[in-house]
Amino acid sequence: MANNRKTSLKQAKRIIVKVGSGVLTRSDGLNTTAVRSISHQICKLIDRGKEVLLVTSGAMASGVKKVSLPRRPDELPKRQAAAAVGQAGLIMEYEKAFDRFGKKVAQILLTSDDLSNRRRYLNARNTLFTLLSWQVVPVINENDTVSIAEIQFGDNDNLAAMIALLMDADILINLTVTDGLFDSDPRSNDNAELIPMVSTIGRDIEKLASDIPGALNFGGMLSKIKAAKKITAAGIPMVIANGNTPKILEKLFAGKDLGTYFVPKTEKLASRKCWIGFTLKPKGLIEIDAGAAAAVLTRGKSLLPSGITAVAGDFDVGAAVELAKPGREVIGVGLVNYSAEDIRKIMGCRSEKIKDRLGYKPYDEIIHRDNLVITAACD
């Protein structure tokens, strides 16, 4: 798909819409008016032949209201219990809203553990494709009731990115309470200007997002930028726009220049490489020298032991491991052919010397190119 904003939106067939808690929450709980508005707009997109998957927040707000809590609980068990209560109310509101326009919904609750396992990843993907073929709208949220730190997505921005990668989406629309990414905090600076397009997500853009304080620190602008960095590296564009703008989805897909558009890489990654690069949680890190970095970044080479300068972590054969150039700037993720212990024994040596050091040599490469995903901001 072309990197032109209007072309990307016009040609998008499979769309992920993520709606943040700020859009769906009001002082007395769930904002049912917003639920109905977003649902109506999604129905219009479906009627135009689009496939839409909805990633939604709002369960906590719904649950807090239902059980008459004065505010969101601090304790994890109470938060999980409130979310469990709220999920029922949230999906019921979506079911009623979509039913008004002749559409059915299905609730999908996930943890990152569900997607880290290759078999469950493919099962989730097949289930979602089946729902789309039935013209049922998947309404997706994190399974907060069972989620712990080790298996959390962390926020629904990351979850939406994972779903976009899982489903080979054509675009992710991230609806929040701001008009997009600004060059400074618009809440405190009246002269803050909207950034209409981001071509490369480097450290400057990440720092810009992290400098915006307050409620945007968690599940806010920085998490949206991190989500955009993942999916644009995989060849999927993303738009951050204001979910409170009337008919925002209709306006975006009509070609209106609203929000901030994040330009994707020119080539889409295959589903398996998306899984390796952005879904698996890395178990360690391999640092390589400048020559090896150039070989994998610009010449499409596999990683050989000769270019390795350091190994961090304790991992086994087949683990996902981050690859970093000098200075430990991560440039990619790959599946290793050797354990951390063995890599430490053979790093710096030529491939023909591996057997001399280990007593065996199943592979020349530490990470084969087919199992390596470049995540750095470069084409």
N, C-alpha and C positions, 0 to 999 in steps of 0.2 A: 504494500500500500504506500502511496506517495507520502512524503513528509509535509506536504502542504496541508494546513489546518482544515480549510474548507473541503478539500478533496478527501481527507481522512474521515471527516464527519459524514460527508455525503455517501462515501462508499462503505462505511462501516455496516456490517451485517450482524455480527455478534457483539453485543454491548454489555459492559458491566456498569451498573449504576450503584455507587456507594453513597448512602445518606448518613450524615453524621448526627450525633446526639444533640448538637446545638440546634439543628433544623427540626428535630423531632421532639424536643423537650420544651416544655413551658413550666412556669412556677408551680402549677398544680398537677404536673405529671406529663403524660404523653400528649403531644400536639396532634390530635386526630385530624385537624384541618390540613396539616402538612401531609399526613399519611394519605388522605384522600386525594390531595393535589398531585403528589408524586405518582401515586397509583394510576390516576387518570392519564397523566402524561406518558407513562410507560405503556399503557394500553394503546394509546395512539401510535406509539412507535411500533408495537407489535402488529397493529392493523396495517401498517405500511410494509410489513414483511420482515421486520427486524426481530432478532432473538435477543431477549433482555434477561439478565440475571441481576437480582437485587441483593446487595449486601447492606444490611441495615443495623443501626444502633437503636437504642430506645427501650430495650428490655428492662434495664435498671430503673429508668424513670417510671415505666409502667408498674413495676413491682413495688417501688417505694410508695406510690400512690395507693395501690391496692391494699397494702397491709398497714397503711396509715403511719408510716415512719416519718419523723420530722425532717430527715435529710438522708442522703446516701450513707449507708453504714461504713465504718472504718474497718471493722473486722472482716476477714476473708469469708468465713462461713456465712455471716449475715449477708454479705454482698452476693455470694453465690445463691443463697436462698431467695433473696429479693429478685435476682435475675431469673431464677427458675419460675417464680410467681409471675414475673413480668413477661416472660416469653409467651405464655398462654394468651395474655391480653394483647400483646403486640401482634401475634400471628392472626388473632381473631379480627383485629382492626383491619389488617391487610386483606384478610379473606373477604370481609364485608365490602371493603373499598373496591377490590378487583371484581367482585361478583356483580357490582352495579354495571360493569361494562362487559359482562359475559366472559370473564377470565377466571381461571382457577389458579390457586397457589399451592406450593409445597414447602414445608419448613425443612431446612437443612441446617443442622448444628454440627460444627466441626471443631477439632483441636488440631494444632500443628502436627501432632503425632499421627493423625489420620492421613496426612499428606506426606509425611516422611517415609512411611512404609510404602514401597513401590506397588505392592498388590492393592492396598487400600486406596492409594492415590488413583490407580487405574479404575478401581471400582467406583470411587466417587465421581470420576470423570464420566464413566459410562452411565451412571445414574442421572447425572445432570443432562447429558446429551439425550437420554430417553425422555426426560421431562420436557425438554425443549421441543422434541419431536411431537409430543402430545400437546404442545402449545400451553403448557403449564408453567407459570412463572416461579422459578426457585427463589425463595426468600431465605437468605443465608445469614447466619450469625455465628459467633464463637460459642462453643458449648461451655459457658461460664460455670455451670453447675459442677462439672468434674475437672475443670481446667486448673492446673497448678503451674508454677513458674516454668518447669521443664518442658511443658507441652503447650504453652500459650502462644498465640500469634502475637500478643502484646497489645494490639489495638486493631480496630476494624479497617484502618488504612492498609495495614500489612495484610490482613485477611483478604481484602479486595484485590490487592496485587497478586496474591497467591491464586485467587480464583481466576483472574485474568490470564495468568500463566497456565493454569490447569486446563482452561477451556480454549486456549489459542484465540483469545478475544481480539477484536479489531480495535477497540478503544475502551478506556476506563474513564468514566465521568465521576469525579469526586465532588459531591455537593456538601458545602460547609456553610458557615455563617459569614464568611468574608467573600469579597469579589474575586479573590485569587491571591497570588503572591505579590507582595508589595516590596518596594526598596527599603522600607522602614515600617515600624509599627503604625498602622493607620489610626489606631485608637488613641495614640498620644501625639501623633504628628499629622497635622492637617495638610501638610505638603507632601505626604507620602504618595508615591505614584505606583500605579499598577504596572506590573511587568507582564506584557501581553504574551510573550513567548520566551521559552527557555530552550536553547539549542543543546547545551551541555550542562550537566549537573556536576559541577566541581565543588571544591571546598568552599569557594566564595558563596555559592548558592546555599550550601548546607549551613554555613555560618550565618548567613542572612536570616534563614528560617529559625535557627536556634537563638538568635538575638531577640526574637519576638517573645515577650514574657507572658506570665499569667496562665490562663487556662489552655493556651496553645502549646504548652510544654509537653503535655501527655495526650496522645491522640490528636495532636494539633498540627501546626504547619510543618514542623520538622518531620513528623511521622509521614505526612503527605509527600514531602520531598523524598524521603527514603523509599516510599512506595513507587514514586515516579522514577527514581533512579533504577530500581529493579526492572520495571516493565519496559522502560525505554531502551535499556540495554538488551532486552529480548526482542525489540522491534515493535513494541506496542505503544501508541501515543496515549497521553493522559491529559485531561482538562480538570483544573480546579476552578469551581464556579460557585456562586452564591445560591444555595438551595431555597432561600427565601424570596428570590426574584420570581415574580409571577411568570408561569409557563417557561421556566428556565430551560428545560429539556427541549421543548418545542423550538425555542429561540436558537439554542445551540445547533440543533440539527437543521435549522433553516438557514444557517450560515452567519448568524450574528457573531460579531467579535467580542464575546463576553468571556471573562475569566482569564486564566493563564494556561496556555497550551504548551505541553512538553513534547519536544520533537523526538521521535524514536530513531534508533539506528536503522539503516536502510534495509537490513536483512532480518527477517524474523527467525528466531531460534526454533528448532524442532522441540516438541513437547518433552522428550527425554532430557535434552540439554537444559531446558527450563527447570526441570525437576532437580537436576544436579546442581545448577548454578544458584538457584534462588529458593528452593524448598527445603533441601537437606540442611541440617545444622552442622557446620564444620566442626570437626573434632580436634583440629590442630592447625598449624601453619608451617609452610616451607618458605624460607627466604632464599632468593636466587640472585645471582650477580647480574650486572647490566647486560652482558652478552646473552645470557639465557633469557632475560626479560625481553630483549629485542627479538630473539628467535621466536618466542611464543606469541608476542604481541603483533609483530609485523610480518613474520614469515610463516605463520601457521604451523610451527613445529611442536613436537611432543617435548615433554620435560625429561631431560637426561640427568643422570647423577652428577655429571661434571660441573653443572652450573649451580648446584646447591651449596649454600654457605651456612645455613643454620636450620634447625628443626625445633619447633615448639609443640609441646603436647605429647600425649601417649595414645597412639591410635593403631588400629589393626589394618590388615590388607582389605581394600575395598571401601575404606572410610572416605568421607568427603573432607577435603583439606583445603584451606585457603593458600593461595600462591601470592607471594609478595616480592616486589622488587626492592633494591637497596633503600633503606629507610623504613621498611616494613609497610609501605603503601600497598594495600591489597589490589591485585590486578585480575584475579580469577579464582575459580574453585574447580577442583578436579577429584576424581576417584583414584586413589593410590594403588599401585601394584605391589608395594612393599610396606611393611609395618614401620612405625617411627623408629623402633630399635634398629632395624636393618638399614634404614635410610641413613641413620647417623654413622653407620659403619662404612657405607659406600659413597657418601656425599663427597664431591670433589674428584672422584675417580672416573675414568673412562668406562663405557659400558662393557668393553671386553675384559675389564678387570673385576667385574662384579663377582664372578665365580671364585676368583682367587680369594676374595675377602669373605664371602658368605659360604662358600662350598657348594653353591647352586646358583642358577641364573634362569628363572622362569621368563623374565622379560628384560629387554634392553632399556625400556622407558620406566621412569618412576610414575609418570602420568601420561597415558597415551592421549594423543590429540582428540580422539573420538570421545574421551571421557573428561575433557577439559573445556571449561566455559570461561571466556574472557568477560569480566564484569566491569573493567575500568572504562572510564569515559573517553573512549577512542574508537574510531572506525578502522 
